[in-house]
């Protein structure tokens, strides 16, 4: 949640400030959108019990205002030997909190969410906005077991201390022997 009444409005240099001044009466020409579905919300949600319009002090930032980066992985299932091959390729446009320092050591921890979870972790690399991992992990697991689980990735700092800075996940319903490439949006870690 961000208070847009402050004088500095990052990233909005090309938009007039008056559009964001939420203390003034709402503009008739502006539509309010739900940040998740991009569907106009009902007018009634902007009125209080007396039916008067209220100014909105805060808004919820949708995913594009704060980008945590993306993780590129490749998946392949070789049915003849019942093995899943998971290749962690790289993180692109990666961001981390300033509390982690300028160049923390970063790794990717993966989990197959089976009843008995399977964990794996990449080697730690020096932090930058683009980090190449190029590491493959192979597990012998029956295809039926994998089709009901998710593959969860946590992006973690190793130094100065261990901390999860982002995460993403992928459902495994459509594994095949044809290698598939996936770009996963990294989101803030769940509490």
KOLMARVO-491009 format. One record per residue (C-alpha): residue number from 1; residue in three letters; x negated, y, z negated. Coordinates in steps of 0.5 Angstrom, whole numbers. Layout:
! KOLMARVO-491009
{resi NUM&resn ALA&X X&Y Y&Z Z}
...
***
This chain:
! KOLMARVO-491009
{resi 1&resn UNK&X 0&Y 0&Z 0}
{resi 2&resn UNK&X -3&Y 7&Z 2}
{resi 3&resn UNK&X -1&Y 14&Z 0}
{resi 4&resn UNK&X -1&Y 18&Z 6}
{resi 5&resn UNK&X 0&Y 25&Z 3}
{resi 6&resn UNK&X -7&Y 25&Z 2}
{resi 7&resn UNK&X -11&Y 30&Z 7}
{resi 8&resn UNK&X -15&Y 25&Z 10}
{resi 9&resn UNK&X -12&Y 20&Z 15}
{resi 10&resn UNK&X -17&Y 15&Z 17}
{resi 11&resn UNK&X -16&Y 13&Z 25}
{resi 12&resn UNK&X -10&Y 18&Z 26}
{resi 13&resn UNK&X -14&Y 23&Z 29}
{resi 14&resn UNK&X -10&Y 23&Z 36}
{resi 15&resn UNK&X -3&Y 23&Z 32}
{resi 16&resn UNK&X 0&Y 30&Z 30}
{resi 17&resn UNK&X -1&Y 30&Z 22}
{resi 18&resn UNK&X 7&Y 32&Z 21}
{resi 19&resn UNK&X 9&Y 25&Z 24}
{resi 20&resn UNK&X 6&Y 22&Z 17}
{resi 21&resn UNK&X 8&Y 28&Z 12}
{resi 22&resn UNK&X 13&Y 24&Z 9}
{resi 23&resn UNK&X 15&Y 29&Z 4}
{resi 24&resn UNK&X 19&Y 33&Z 10}
{resi 25&resn UNK&X 26&Y 30&Z 12}
{resi 26&resn UNK&X 26&Y 24&Z 16}
{resi 27&resn UNK&X 26&Y 25&Z 24}
{resi 28&resn UNK&X 32&Y 23&Z 28}
{resi 29&resn UNK&X 27&Y 21&Z 33}
{resi 30&resn UNK&X 23&Y 16&Z 29}
{resi 31&resn UNK&X 25&Y 9&Z 28}
{resi 32&resn UNK&X 23&Y 5&Z 22}
{resi 33&resn UNK&X 20&Y -2&Z 24}
{resi 34&resn UNK&X 19&Y -8&Z 19}
{resi 35&resn UNK&X 11&Y -9&Z 19}
{resi 36&resn UNK&X 12&Y -17&Z 20}
{resi 37&resn UNK&X 17&Y -17&Z 26}
{resi 38&resn UNK&X 17&Y -11&Z 29}
{resi 39&resn UNK&X 25&Y -10&Z 29}
{resi 40&resn UNK&X 28&Y -4&Z 27}
{resi 41&resn UNK&X 30&Y -4&Z 20}
{resi 42&resn UNK&X 38&Y -2&Z 18}
{resi 43&resn UNK&X 39&Y 5&Z 17}
{resi 44&resn UNK&X 42&Y 3&Z 10}
{resi 45&resn UNK&X 36&Y 1&Z 8}
{resi 46&resn UNK&X 33&Y 8&Z 8}
{resi 47&resn UNK&X 39&Y 11&Z 4}
{resi 48&resn UNK&X 40&Y 11&Z -4}
{resi 49&resn UNK&X 47&Y 9&Z -7}
{resi 50&resn UNK&X 49&Y 16&Z -6}
{resi 51&resn UNK&X 48&Y 16&Z 1}
{resi 52&resn UNK&X 43&Y 21&Z 2}
{resi 53&resn UNK&X 36&Y 20&Z 6}
{resi 54&resn UNK&X 30&Y 19&Z 1}
{resi 55&resn UNK&X 23&Y 21&Z 3}
{resi 56&resn UNK&X 18&Y 15&Z 3}
{resi 57&resn UNK&X 12&Y 16&Z -1}
{resi 58&resn UNK&X 9&Y 9&Z 1}
{resi 59&resn UNK&X 8&Y 4&Z 7}
{resi 60&resn UNK&X 6&Y -3&Z 8}
{resi 61&resn UNK&X 0&Y -3&Z 12}
{resi 62&resn UNK&X 1&Y -9&Z 17}
{resi 63&resn UNK&X -5&Y -13&Z 20}
{resi 64&resn UNK&X -8&Y -9&Z 25}
{resi 65&resn UNK&X -9&Y -3&Z 20}
{resi 66&resn UNK&X -14&Y -7&Z 16}
{resi 67&resn UNK&X -18&Y -12&Z 21}
{resi 68&resn UNK&X -22&Y -17&Z 17}
{resi 69&resn UNK&X -25&Y -21&Z 23}
{resi 70&resn UNK&X -24&Y -27&Z 27}
{resi 71&resn UNK&X -26&Y -34&Z 26}
{resi 72&resn UNK&X -28&Y -38&Z 33}
{resi 73&resn UNK&X -27&Y -46&Z 32}
{resi 74&resn UNK&X -27&Y -52&Z 36}
{resi 75&resn UNK&X -23&Y -58&Z 35}
{resi 76&resn UNK&X -23&Y -65&Z 38}
{resi 77&resn UNK&X -20&Y -72&Z 36}
{resi 78&resn UNK&X -24&Y -78&Z 39}
{resi 79&resn UNK&X -19&Y -84&Z 38}
{resi 80&resn UNK&X -23&Y -90&Z 40}
{resi 81&resn UNK&X -27&Y -89&Z 33}
{resi 82&resn UNK&X -22&Y -85&Z 29}
{resi 83&resn UNK&X -26&Y -79&Z 28}
{resi 84&resn UNK&X -24&Y -71&Z 28}
{resi 85&resn UNK&X -30&Y -67&Z 30}
{resi 86&resn UNK&X -30&Y -59&Z 27}
{resi 87&resn UNK&X -34&Y -54&Z 30}
{resi 88&resn UNK&X -35&Y -48&Z 27}
{resi 89&resn UNK&X -38&Y -43&Z 32}
{resi 90&resn UNK&X -38&Y -36&Z 30}
{resi 91&resn UNK&X -34&Y -30&Z 26}
{resi 92&resn UNK&X -33&Y -24&Z 30}
{resi 93&resn UNK&X -32&Y -17&Z 27}
{resi 94&resn UNK&X -33&Y -19&Z 20}
{resi 95&resn UNK&X -31&Y -14&Z 14}
{resi 96&resn UNK&X -33&Y -15&Z 7}
{resi 97&resn UNK&X -32&Y -11&Z 1}
{resi 98&resn UNK&X -37&Y -6&Z -1}
{resi 99&resn UNK&X -38&Y -10&Z -8}
{resi 100&resn UNK&X -41&Y -15&Z -4}
{resi 101&resn UNK&X -47&Y -11&Z -2}
{resi 102&resn UNK&X -50&Y -9&Z 5}
{resi 103&resn UNK&X -52&Y -16&Z 8}
{resi 104&resn UNK&X -49&Y -22&Z 3}
{resi 105&resn UNK&X -51&Y -29&Z 5}
{resi 106&resn UNK&X -44&Y -31&Z 8}
{resi 107&resn UNK&X -42&Y -39&Z 9}
{resi 108&resn UNK&X -35&Y -42&Z 12}
{resi 109&resn UNK&X -32&Y -47&Z 7}
{resi 110&resn UNK&X -27&Y -52&Z 10}
{resi 111&resn UNK&X -22&Y -56&Z 7}
{resi 112&resn UNK&X -17&Y -61&Z 11}
{resi 113&resn UNK&X -11&Y -61&Z 6}
{resi 114&resn UNK&X -10&Y -69&Z 6}
{resi 115&resn UNK&X -7&Y -72&Z -1}
{resi 116&resn UNK&X -15&Y -73&Z -3}
{resi 117&resn UNK&X -18&Y -66&Z 0}
{resi 118&resn UNK&X -24&Y -67&Z 5}
{resi 119&resn UNK&X -29&Y -61&Z 4}
{resi 120&resn UNK&X -34&Y -58&Z 8}
{resi 121&resn UNK&X -39&Y -52&Z 8}
{resi 122&resn UNK&X -43&Y -49&Z 13}
{resi 123&resn UNK&X -50&Y -46&Z 12}
{resi 124&resn UNK&X -50&Y -39&Z 9}
{resi 125&resn UNK&X -52&Y -34&Z 14}
{resi 126&resn UNK&X -54&Y -27&Z 13}
{resi 127&resn UNK&X -48&Y -22&Z 13}
{resi 128&resn UNK&X -47&Y -18&Z 20}
{resi 129&resn UNK&X -40&Y -17&Z 24}
{resi 130&resn UNK&X -42&Y -22&Z 28}
{resi 131&resn UNK&X -45&Y -29&Z 25}
{resi 132&resn UNK&X -46&Y -35&Z 29}
{resi 133&resn UNK&X -46&Y -42&Z 26}
{resi 134&resn UNK&X -45&Y -47&Z 31}
{resi 135&resn UNK&X -45&Y -53&Z 26}
{resi 136&resn UNK&X -41&Y -59&Z 27}
{resi 137&resn UNK&X -37&Y -63&Z 22}
{resi 138&resn UNK&X -35&Y -70&Z 23}
{resi 139&resn UNK&X -30&Y -74&Z 19}
{resi 140&resn UNK&X -27&Y -81&Z 20}
{resi 141&resn UNK&X -19&Y -80&Z 19}
{resi 142&resn UNK&X -13&Y -84&Z 22}
{resi 143&resn UNK&X -10&Y -79&Z 27}
{resi 144&resn UNK&X -3&Y -80&Z 23}
{resi 145&resn UNK&X -6&Y -77&Z 17}
{resi 146&resn UNK&X -8&Y -71&Z 20}
{resi 147&resn UNK&X -2&Y -69&Z 24}
{resi 148&resn UNK&X 1&Y -67&Z 17}
{resi 149&resn UNK&X -4&Y -63&Z 14}
{resi 150&resn UNK&X -8&Y -56&Z 15}
{resi 151&resn UNK&X -15&Y -54&Z 16}
{resi 152&resn UNK&X -16&Y -48&Z 12}
{resi 153&resn UNK&X -22&Y -44&Z 12}
{resi 154&resn UNK&X -25&Y -40&Z 7}
{resi 155&resn UNK&X -30&Y -34&Z 9}
{resi 156&resn UNK&X -35&Y -34&Z 3}
{resi 157&resn UNK&X -41&Y -30&Z 0}
{resi 158&resn UNK&X -46&Y -34&Z -3}
{resi 159&resn UNK&X -50&Y -28&Z -5}
{resi 160&resn UNK&X -50&Y -23&Z -10}
{resi 161&resn UNK&X -45&Y -28&Z -12}
{resi 162&resn UNK&X -40&Y -33&Z -10}
{resi 163&resn UNK&X -34&Y -30&Z -7}
{resi 164&resn UNK&X -28&Y -31&Z -2}
{resi 165&resn UNK&X -27&Y -25&Z 2}
{resi 166&resn UNK&X -22&Y -28&Z 7}
{resi 167&resn UNK&X -19&Y -34&Z 10}
{resi 168&resn UNK&X -15&Y -37&Z 15}
{resi 169&resn UNK&X -12&Y -44&Z 17}
{resi 170&resn UNK&X -10&Y -48&Z 23}
{resi 171&resn UNK&X -4&Y -54&Z 23}
{resi 172&resn UNK&X -7&Y -60&Z 26}
{resi 173&resn UNK&X -1&Y -63&Z 30}
{resi 174&resn UNK&X -4&Y -63&Z 37}
{resi 175&resn UNK&X -10&Y -66&Z 36}
{resi 176&resn UNK&X -13&Y -69&Z 42}
{resi 177&resn UNK&X -19&Y -72&Z 46}
{resi 178&resn UNK&X -19&Y -66&Z 50}
{resi 179&resn UNK&X -24&Y -60&Z 46}
{resi 180&resn UNK&X -19&Y -54&Z 44}
{resi 181&resn UNK&X -22&Y -47&Z 42}
{resi 182&resn UNK&X -18&Y -43&Z 37}
{resi 183&resn UNK&X -19&Y -36&Z 35}
{resi 184&resn UNK&X -16&Y -35&Z 28}
{resi 185&resn UNK&X -15&Y -28&Z 25}
{resi 186&resn UNK&X -18&Y -28&Z 18}
{resi 187&resn UNK&X -14&Y -25&Z 12}
{resi 188&resn UNK&X -15&Y -23&Z 5}
{resi 189&resn UNK&X -16&Y -29&Z 0}
{resi 190&resn UNK&X -9&Y -31&Z -3}
{resi 191&resn UNK&X -9&Y -29&Z -11}
***
